[in-house]
Amino acid sequence: MFRNNHGWGLKEMLFLSAILLFFVLLIAVLVGQLYGNIGNATPSAYQKVEQNLLRAAKRYYKDNESNYVTSDNLVLEDYLSLKDLTVDDDICEGYVMMNEKKFDAYISCDHYETEGY
């Protein structure tokens, strides 16, 4: 693998390229493993949180007739528990708005956010 007057040969170039490719693939695998567990919860798990928030807000509305309520208020007034707002150790926060008898829930978590939040 010594350079001669003609520069690198094909064997040397292929060998060095193979080593470089090996390290690039190794780094890609390690980064994938490091960040692979982030956001593993399915969107349906977050939709369940939205449904829990909606149910609690409907019960809250019957008692208070408010057009807007936050998840913090629902938890404080025992309409909802923190367990109902949690997805894989990711505690979400959110709010519910009521317009013309239609309830819309919006949540924000570390790895998910409802469109329009």
C-alpha positions in Angstrom: 0.0 0.0 0.0 2.8 2.3 -0.6 2.4 5.1 -3.0 4.5 4.9 -6.1 5.1 7.5 -8.7 1.7 6.8 -10.2 -0.4 7.5 -7.0 -2.9 5.2 -5.3 -3.8 2.0 -7.0 -7.3 0.5 -7.4 -6.7 -2.1 -4.7 -5.7 0.5 -2.2 -8.6 2.8 -3.1 -11.2 -0.1 -2.8 -9.7 -1.1 0.5 -9.8 2.4 2.0 -13.3 2.9 0.7 -14.5 -0.3 2.3 -13.0 0.8 5.7 -14.7 4.2 5.3 -18.1 2.5 4.4 -17.8 0.2 7.4 -17.4 3.1 9.8 -20.2 5.1 8.2 -22.6 2.1 8.6 -21.4 1.5 12.1 -22.1 5.1 13.1 -25.5 5.0 11.4 -26.5 1.8 13.4 -25.3 3.3 16.7 -27.2 6.6 16.1 -30.3 4.6 15.1 -30.1 2.7 18.3 -29.6 5.8 20.4 -32.5 7.7 18.9 -34.7 4.7 17.9 -36.7 4.6 21.2 -37.9 8.2 20.9 -41.4 8.5 19.8 -42.3 4.8 19.8 -45.8 5.5 21.0 -48.4 5.0 18.2 -50.6 7.9 17.2 -53.6 5.9 18.5 -52.1 6.1 22.0 -52.2 9.9 21.7 -55.7 9.7 20.3 -56.7 7.9 23.4 -55.4 10.8 25.5 -57.5 13.1 23.3 -60.6 11.0 23.9 -59.9 10.9 27.7 -59.7 14.7 27.6 -62.9 15.0 25.6 -64.8 12.8 28.0 -63.6 14.7 31.0 -64.4 18.0 29.3 -68.0 16.9 28.6 -68.5 16.0 32.2 -67.0 19.3 33.2 -69.3 21.2 30.8 -72.4 19.6 32.3 -71.4 21.1 35.7 -69.9 24.4 34.6 -71.1 25.3 31.1 -67.7 26.7 30.1 -66.6 26.9 26.5 -63.0 26.4 27.3 -61.2 24.2 29.8 -57.5 23.1 30.2 -56.2 19.7 31.2 -54.8 21.3 34.3 -58.2 22.5 35.5 -59.7 19.1 34.7 -57.0 17.4 36.8 -57.3 19.9 39.7 -61.1 19.4 39.8 -60.9 15.6 39.6 -62.5 15.2 36.3 -59.3 13.7 34.9 -56.2 12.0 36.3 -52.6 12.4 35.2 -52.6 8.7 34.2 -55.2 9.6 31.5 -52.8 12.2 30.1 -49.7 10.0 30.0 -48.3 8.0 27.1 -45.1 6.0 27.8 -43.9 8.4 30.5 -44.8 11.4 28.3 -47.2 13.6 30.2 -49.3 15.6 27.8 -51.1 18.9 28.4 -54.0 20.3 26.5 -57.3 22.0 26.3 -60.8 21.5 25.0 -63.0 24.1 23.2 -66.7 23.9 22.8 -68.4 25.5 19.7 -72.0 24.9 18.9 -72.2 21.7 20.9 -69.1 20.4 19.3 -66.1 19.6 21.5 -62.5 19.9 20.1 -59.6 18.5 22.1 -56.0 19.7 21.5 -53.0 18.1 23.2 -49.2 18.8 23.3 -46.7 16.2 24.3 -42.9 15.9 23.9 -43.3 13.7 20.8 -46.8 14.6 19.5 -48.9 17.6 19.1 -52.5 17.9 17.8 -52.7 19.9 14.6 -53.9 23.4 15.6 -52.6 23.3 19.1 
